[in-house]
Amino acid sequence: MNKEEVAKLLERYSAGLCTKEEITLVESWHLKELSKQNSDVDQAELTDAREKIWLAIQQETNIKAGKSKMLWLKIAAAAVVLFVIGIVIKREVQKDVQSENLVNQIHQKVIHPGGNKATLTLGDGSKISLTDASNGVIAKQAGINITKTKNGELIYTVATASAGKKDLYNTIETPRGGQYQINLPDGTKVWLNAESSLRYPAAFDQTKRLVELKGEAYFEVAKRLDKKGNRVPFKVKTELGAGRNQEVEVLGTHFNINAYRNEPSNKTTLLEGSVRIKNLQSNKVGLLKPGQQSSISSLSPLVFISEVDAEEAVAWKEGFFSFNEENLATIMNKIARWYDVEIDYRGNKINKNFGGRISRFNSVNEVLDMLQTTGAVHFKIEGRRILVMP
């Protein structure tokens, strides 16, 4: 049969004018070609289809030899053709859906991490955007030079002998998606986490050093002696109200304070030295040793102390998220602050703790993917909003 004859046969098949023998011939060709094409339908599926359909026909009709058998063979062949066509269509639809999902993932907006961003408010009320300011001396006040370095640090240095005579206070604030390091006038180094503020004097006097914190910061306190050779204490006060006002007094040490309003408690973690924690609501006091963490909440007037992995508490300073059996709400608060996103919970509450460690400089998409591998939570990103679902 030449090409012209084949074409005419197919036209008659399409018009429904073929004989029974011709119909059987065309459908057998079609079945054979489908099995050869790159349709992702393997031979095992074809064989399985033939066997299942033929078995069903046998059970239903109790076929005997002759013309009746030929008729049912033709029906079986046609049924297999329809079955295979169904598989091919299903596979192609799945491919299209997968391809569409991949395109959506590619075009989905990647939310990038935060960086060195902060605003400095001087004693006279003027504001300086440290994000936009050029490197070098950015302000002078009360005999103090304020310098921004190329590494994203703010440094206070004494410029004249009259420094410190004016009672001026500065405030450095980081937005969501911001962090900053500051070297205070006494040499103390402070790393400020996202959505935090630190109020401090432009120059400390000889008898006390007091700063006020909201949010989270890591301190490396410089030792300082008064005129008599006694060590001048360094105090950090956090006043959030609702039974969460505290004062941390230190004598040369490394520690971290986490005091956000949307967290259930204030946490102070000690890495080196010693600190005394006072609950200003009840005046209860606790003394921390390295590797310990204090907790103050509105639920109790006490200062609770526990043993912890102190390095995990300051992982953020080293550029990491470190989750050690943390609840989802706390983790999502950290993500919201660092990536400047809104969190929206949908469905039932997820009562599961999570663990893991990942760079804070990955996109939020990668951080969420890590959490999703547990199978306990799923996320959807809509603009700068993250939907959290079971």
C-alpha positions as CSV (number, residue, x, y, z in Angstrom):
1,M,0.0,0.0,0.0
2,N,1.6,3.3,-1.2
3,K,1.3,6.7,0.6
4,E,-1.6,7.8,-1.6
5,E,-3.6,4.7,-0.7
6,V,-2.8,5.1,3.0
7,A,-4.0,8.7,2.9
8,K,-7.3,7.8,1.3
9,L,-7.8,5.0,3.9
10,L,-7.2,7.4,6.7
11,E,-9.7,9.9,5.2
12,R,-12.3,7.1,5.0
13,Y,-11.6,6.2,8.6
14,S,-12.1,9.8,9.7
15,A,-15.4,9.9,7.8
16,G,-16.6,6.6,9.2
17,L,-16.7,4.9,5.8
18,C,-14.2,2.1,6.5
19,T,-15.0,-1.6,6.5
20,K,-14.5,-3.6,9.7
21,E,-11.3,-5.0,8.4
22,E,-10.0,-1.5,7.5
23,I,-11.0,-0.1,10.9
24,T,-9.1,-2.9,12.6
25,L,-6.0,-2.3,10.4
26,V,-6.0,1.5,11.0
27,E,-6.4,1.1,14.8
28,S,-3.6,-1.5,15.0
29,W,-1.3,0.8,13.1
30,H,-2.2,3.7,15.5
31,L,-1.5,1.5,18.5
32,K,1.9,0.4,17.2
33,E,2.9,4.0,16.4
34,L,2.0,5.2,19.9
35,S,4.1,2.5,21.4
36,K,7.1,3.7,19.3
37,Q,6.8,7.4,19.9
38,N,8.6,9.3,22.7
39,S,5.4,9.7,24.7
40,D,6.7,8.5,28.1
41,V,4.3,5.5,27.8
42,D,6.5,2.4,28.3
43,Q,6.0,-1.1,27.0
44,A,5.0,-2.4,30.4
45,E,2.1,0.0,30.5
46,L,1.0,-1.0,27.0
47,T,1.2,-4.7,27.9
48,D,-0.6,-4.2,31.2
49,A,-3.4,-2.2,29.4
50,R,-3.9,-5.0,26.8
51,E,-4.0,-7.7,29.4
52,K,-6.5,-5.9,31.7
53,I,-8.9,-4.9,28.9
54,W,-8.8,-8.3,27.3
55,L,-9.4,-10.0,30.6
56,A,-12.4,-7.8,31.3
57,I,-13.8,-8.6,27.8
58,Q,-13.3,-12.4,28.4
59,Q,-15.1,-12.2,31.7
60,E,-18.0,-10.2,30.3
61,T,-18.7,-12.0,27.0
62,N,-17.3,-15.6,27.3
63,I,-15.8,-15.2,23.8
64,K,-15.7,-18.1,21.4
65,A,-13.8,-18.6,18.1
66,G,-14.8,-17.1,14.8
67,K,-16.2,-13.8,13.7
68,S,-17.3,-13.0,17.2
69,K,-13.7,-13.2,18.5
70,M,-12.5,-11.0,15.7
71,L,-15.1,-8.4,16.6
72,W,-14.0,-8.3,20.2
73,L,-10.4,-8.3,19.3
74,K,-11.1,-5.1,17.3
75,I,-12.9,-3.6,20.3
76,A,-10.1,-4.5,22.6
77,A,-7.6,-2.9,20.2
78,A,-9.7,0.3,20.1
79,A,-10.0,0.3,23.9
80,V,-6.2,0.0,24.3
81,V,-5.8,2.9,21.8
82,L,-8.2,5.1,23.9
83,F,-6.4,4.0,27.1
84,V,-3.0,4.9,25.8
85,I,-4.2,8.2,24.4
86,G,-5.5,9.0,27.9
87,I,-2.2,8.2,29.4
88,V,-0.4,10.4,26.8
89,I,-2.8,13.3,27.4
90,K,-2.5,13.0,31.2
91,R,1.3,13.0,31.0
92,E,1.4,16.0,28.7
93,V,-1.0,17.9,31.1
94,Q,1.3,17.0,34.0
95,K,4.3,18.2,32.1
96,D,2.5,21.5,31.3
97,V,1.6,22.0,35.0
98,Q,5.2,21.2,36.1
99,S,6.5,23.6,33.5
100,E,4.2,26.3,34.7
101,N,5.2,25.7,38.3
102,L,8.8,26.0,37.4
103,V,8.2,29.2,35.5
104,N,6.3,30.6,38.5
105,Q,9.2,29.7,40.8
106,I,11.7,31.3,38.4
107,H,9.6,34.5,38.2
108,Q,8.6,34.5,41.9
109,K,10.1,37.5,43.5
110,V,13.2,36.5,45.5
111,I,13.2,38.3,48.9
112,H,16.8,39.2,49.7
113,P,18.3,39.5,53.2
114,G,19.0,42.6,55.2
115,G,22.3,44.5,55.5
116,N,24.0,47.4,57.3
117,K,21.2,49.9,57.7
118,A,20.6,52.4,60.5
119,T,19.7,55.9,61.4
120,L,21.6,58.0,64.0
121,T,19.7,60.7,65.9
122,L,22.1,63.2,67.5
123,G,21.6,65.1,70.8
124,D,20.2,68.2,68.9
125,G,17.5,66.1,67.2
126,S,19.1,65.9,63.8
127,K,19.1,62.6,62.0
128,I,21.7,61.0,59.8
129,S,21.0,58.0,57.6
130,L,24.0,55.7,58.1
131,T,22.8,53.7,55.1
132,D,23.4,56.6,52.8
133,A,26.1,58.6,54.6
134,S,29.6,58.6,53.0
135,N,32.5,57.0,54.9
136,G,34.5,59.3,57.2
137,V,33.6,61.8,59.9
138,I,29.8,62.3,59.7
139,A,29.2,64.5,62.7
140,K,30.9,66.4,65.6
141,Q,29.4,67.1,69.0
142,A,30.6,67.9,72.5
143,G,34.2,67.4,71.5
144,I,33.4,64.0,70.0
145,N,34.0,62.9,66.3
146,I,31.5,60.4,64.9
147,T,33.0,58.3,62.1
148,K,31.5,55.9,59.7
149,T,33.8,53.2,58.4
150,K,33.7,51.3,55.2
151,N,32.9,48.1,57.1
152,G,29.6,49.5,58.3
153,E,30.7,50.6,61.8
154,L,30.1,53.7,63.8
155,I,33.0,54.9,65.9
156,Y,33.1,57.6,68.6
157,T,36.5,59.3,69.3
158,V,37.5,62.1,71.6
159,A,38.5,65.1,69.6
160,T,39.1,67.8,72.3
161,A,39.8,67.9,76.0
162,S,36.4,69.4,76.7
163,A,34.6,66.3,75.5
164,G,31.8,65.0,77.7
165,K,30.9,68.3,79.3
166,K,27.5,68.4,77.7
167,D,24.8,66.0,78.7
168,L,23.9,64.8,75.1
169,Y,22.3,61.5,74.2
170,N,22.4,59.8,70.8
171,T,20.2,57.1,69.5
172,I,21.0,54.5,66.8
173,E,18.1,52.6,65.3
174,T,18.0,49.8,62.8
175,P,14.9,49.1,60.7
176,R,13.5,45.8,59.7
177,G,16.1,44.3,57.4
178,G,18.9,46.2,59.1
179,Q,21.9,45.7,61.4
180,Y,24.8,47.8,62.6
181,Q,27.9,47.8,64.7
182,I,28.8,50.8,66.9
183,N,31.8,51.5,69.0
184,L,30.6,53.6,71.9
185,P,32.6,56.5,73.4
186,D,34.1,54.3,76.1
187,G,35.3,51.7,73.6
188,T,32.5,49.3,74.2
189,K,31.5,47.4,71.0
190,V,27.8,46.8,70.3
191,W,26.2,44.9,67.4
192,L,22.6,45.9,66.9
193,N,20.2,43.4,65.3
194,A,17.2,44.2,63.1
195,E,14.4,46.5,64.4
196,S,16.4,47.6,67.4
197,S,17.5,50.8,69.1
198,L,20.2,51.9,71.5
199,R,20.2,55.2,73.4
200,Y,23.5,56.2,74.9
201,P,25.4,59.4,76.0
202,A,27.7,61.0,73.5
203,A,30.3,60.9,76.3
204,F,30.2,58.8,79.5
205,D,31.1,60.4,82.8
206,Q,33.6,58.9,85.3
207,T,31.1,57.3,87.6
208,K,28.5,55.5,85.5
209,R,27.8,54.1,82.1
210,L,24.1,53.6,81.3
211,V,22.5,52.7,77.9
212,E,18.9,51.9,77.0
213,L,18.1,49.1,74.6
214,K,15.0,47.9,72.7
215,G,15.3,44.9,70.5
216,E,18.4,42.8,70.4
217,A,22.1,43.6,70.8
218,Y,25.4,41.8,71.5
219,F,27.8,43.7,73.8
220,E,31.6,43.5,74.3
221,V,32.0,45.9,77.2
222,A,35.3,47.7,77.6
223,K,36.8,47.9,81.1
224,R,36.9,51.3,82.6
225,L,38.4,52.6,85.8
226,D,37.5,55.8,87.8
227,K,39.9,58.2,89.4
228,K,40.3,55.9,92.4
229,G,41.1,52.9,90.2
230,N,37.8,51.3,90.8
231,R,36.0,49.6,87.9
232,V,33.1,51.7,86.5
233,P,30.0,49.5,86.0
234,F,28.2,49.3,82.6
235,K,24.4,49.0,82.7
236,V,21.9,48.2,80.1
237,K,18.2,49.0,80.8
238,T,15.3,47.7,78.8
239,E,11.9,49.1,79.6
240,L,9.1,47.4,77.7
241,G,6.4,47.6,80.4
242,A,4.0,44.8,81.3
243,G,6.4,43.4,83.9
244,R,9.3,43.2,81.4
245,N,11.5,46.1,82.6
246,Q,15.0,44.9,83.5
247,E,18.5,46.2,84.2
248,V,21.7,44.3,83.3
249,E,24.8,45.4,85.2
250,V,28.2,44.2,84.0
251,L,31.9,44.6,84.8
252,G,33.7,43.9,81.5
253,T,32.0,41.0,79.7
254,H,30.4,39.6,76.5
255,F,26.7,39.1,76.5
256,N,23.6,39.2,74.3
257,I,20.2,40.8,75.2
258,N,17.0,39.9,73.3
259,A,14.1,42.2,74.3
260,Y,11.6,42.6,71.5
261,R,8.0,43.6,72.3
262,N,6.5,40.8,70.2
263,E,8.5,38.1,72.1
264,P,7.1,36.5,75.3
265,S,10.2,37.3,77.4
266,N,13.5,39.2,77.7
267,K,16.5,36.9,77.4
268,T,20.0,37.7,78.4
269,T,22.7,35.3,77.5
270,L,26.3,35.4,78.9
271,L,29.3,34.3,77.0
272,E,32.1,35.7,79.1
273,G,32.5,37.4,82.5
274,S,29.5,37.9,84.8
275,V,26.3,40.0,84.9
276,R,23.6,40.7,87.4
277,I,20.0,40.8,86.1
278,K,17.4,42.8,88.0
279,N,13.7,42.5,87.3
280,L,12.7,46.2,87.8
281,Q,9.0,45.2,88.4
282,S,9.9,43.1,91.6
283,N,13.5,44.1,92.2
284,K,14.3,40.3,92.1
285,V,18.0,39.7,91.1
286,G,19.8,36.9,89.3
287,L,23.5,36.3,88.7
288,L,24.6,34.8,85.4
289,K,27.7,32.7,84.7
290,P,29.0,32.0,81.2
291,G,26.8,29.6,79.3
292,Q,23.7,30.7,81.2
293,Q,20.6,32.6,80.1
294,S,18.1,34.6,82.1
295,S,14.5,35.0,81.3
296,I,12.0,37.7,82.5
297,S,8.4,37.7,81.5
298,S,5.1,39.3,82.6
299,L,4.0,35.9,83.9
300,S,6.3,36.0,86.9
301,P,8.2,38.5,89.1
302,L,11.2,36.1,89.2
303,V,14.4,36.0,87.1
304,F,14.7,32.5,85.6
305,I,18.1,31.1,84.8
306,S,18.9,28.1,82.6
307,E,21.9,26.5,81.0
308,V,22.1,27.1,77.2
309,D,24.4,26.9,74.2
310,A,25.5,30.6,74.3
311,E,26.9,30.5,70.8
312,E,23.5,29.8,69.4
313,A,22.2,33.0,71.0
314,V,24.7,35.1,69.1
315,A,24.6,33.2,65.8
316,W,22.8,36.1,64.3
317,K,25.9,38.3,64.9
318,E,28.0,35.7,62.9
319,G,25.5,35.8,60.1
320,F,23.4,32.7,60.8
321,F,20.0,31.6,61.8
322,S,20.4,28.9,64.4
323,F,17.2,27.2,65.5
324,N,17.5,24.7,68.4
325,E,14.0,23.2,69.0
326,E,12.4,26.6,68.6
327,N,8.7,27.1,68.1
328,L,7.5,28.4,64.7
329,A,6.3,31.7,65.9
330,T,9.7,32.7,67.3
331,I,11.4,31.6,64.1
332,M,8.9,33.5,61.9
333,N,9.5,36.6,64.0
334,K,13.2,36.4,63.3
335,I,12.5,36.0,59.6
336,A,10.0,38.9,59.6
337,R,12.5,41.3,61.2
338,W,15.5,40.4,59.0
339,Y,13.8,40.2,55.6
340,D,11.3,42.9,56.3
341,V,8.2,40.8,55.5
342,E,4.8,40.3,57.0
343,I,3.7,36.9,58.4
344,D,0.2,35.6,57.9
345,Y,-0.8,32.3,59.6
346,R,-3.5,30.2,57.9
347,G,-5.2,27.1,59.0
348,N,-4.6,25.2,62.2
349,K,-1.8,26.1,64.6
350,I,1.4,24.3,64.0
351,N,2.6,22.9,67.4
352,K,6.1,21.7,66.4
353,N,9.6,22.8,67.3
354,F,12.2,23.2,64.6
355,G,16.0,22.9,64.4
356,G,18.6,23.9,61.8
357,R,21.2,26.3,60.8
358,I,21.4,28.4,57.7
359,S,23.1,31.7,56.6
360,R,21.2,34.9,57.2
361,F,22.5,36.0,53.8
362,N,20.5,33.5,51.9
363,S,17.3,34.6,50.3
364,V,14.2,34.1,52.4
365,N,13.0,31.5,49.8
366,E,16.0,29.3,50.8
367,V,15.3,29.6,54.5
368,L,11.7,28.7,54.0
369,D,12.6,25.7,51.9
370,M,14.8,24.4,54.7
371,L,11.8,24.6,57.1
372,Q,9.5,23.0,54.5
373,T,11.7,19.9,54.3
374,T,10.2,18.8,57.7
375,G,6.8,18.4,56.0
376,A,5.2,20.0,59.1
377,V,4.8,23.5,57.5
378,H,4.3,25.0,54.1
379,F,4.8,28.6,52.8
380,K,3.5,30.8,50.0
381,I,5.0,34.1,49.2
382,E,2.7,36.9,48.0
383,G,4.7,40.1,47.5
384,R,6.3,40.8,50.8
385,R,3.8,38.6,52.7
386,I,4.6,35.1,53.7
387,L,1.6,32.7,54.2
388,V,2.3,30.0,56.8
389,M,0.2,26.9,56.5
390,P,0.1,23.3,57.9
